[in-house]
């Protein structure tokens, strides 16, 4: 059956800034992101039991998460264009079905490579449907208060990250990793269906038509955003996969070790709100650059932890997760607004999705490469150092970026 695009209203975003449908859609975006990222970022809790059951090394097991992240970033360009055309409801419905099917199928796998497909495609499609499209939808509903609306929406990522990993650790301890996947499948799909029922397509944005993507990708601004996203993703997903096992080996209890991923989520919420306010005072692009600097600095604390004693490991890991979360939260909260500021509002979903393909490449390469280094060296130091170098490169790639680099009318850099 063909999907009929939702009929947009004719009201401009500026006149619907405080409308109930807009804020209800923000709530739906918050919940959808909490669900899909709560599931995706809980993989660190599944890592050890899956590796033990299948007798796999760190590199092979980390591919499950890496392929998942690759799928959601790559498919974000597809789901972003889909929401521009059809609206959020059908996209969220696809995400709910994919999440349920993927996790239930994963609970039945008998070989690790099967999990690459079932978990990777199921959760990857779900995140692609619950993240990029909802960012674009919220951005389309708001004008003057777009920053705070997006900050509230993407705060769902932090809440999901906070709840997902510790909840998964508790459930795995009680029921095993297979039944935990089934529980996540049923609960997550039900919540996404609820989001689909209340989410509304935004009014059409006023102004000029969006620039052709072919013209956008040739600009210095786009290249800067793309390269920085690639390098930052190479670094970011290493702790999401390996931090719980690293912490356990450093003497931290398993549930508390899984909770460290949740701390990243809490800090990212604080980062989104605090950095959002800073952006209003000193500018979105400058604050976006600061976020990447914070992200790079965080890995210094993790590097020190690799040689710390059992007594000092946990405090250093808490410093690392808090600083990482603040930088990560600023990155995720500000990227859509920076893209809109540079390239305009129309077609925002497709353009944000295109930039996120860089994240897919980084997620696909980063954790497996780190896992291979861990297996080869017998420790984490070199993998952490490599992540720190990539994060630093991401910050440096953004230094040439400024509001004057690109104008919506000319589009030349």
Secondary structure, 3 states (H helix, E strand, C coil): CCCCCCCCCCCCHHHHCCCHHHHHHHHHHHHHHHHHHHHHCCHHHHHHHHHHHHCCCHHHHHHHHHHHHHHHHHHHHHHHHHHHHHCHHHHHHHHHHHHHHHHHHHCCCCCHHHHHHHHHHHHHHHHHHHCHHHHHHHHHHCCCCHHHHHHHHHHHHHHHHHHHHHHHHHHHHHHCHHHHHHHHHHHHHHHHHHHHHHCCCCCCCCCCCCCCHHHHCCCHHHHHHHHHHHHHHHHHHHHHHHHHHHHHHCCCCHHHHHHHHHHHHHHHHHHHHHHHHHHHHHCHHHHHHHHHHHHHHHHHHHHHHCCCCHHHHHHHHHHHHHHHHHHHHHHHHHHHHHHHHHHCCCCHHHHHHHHHHHHHHHHHHHHHHHHHHHHHHCCCHHHHHHHHHHHHHHHHHHCCCCHHHCCCCCCCC
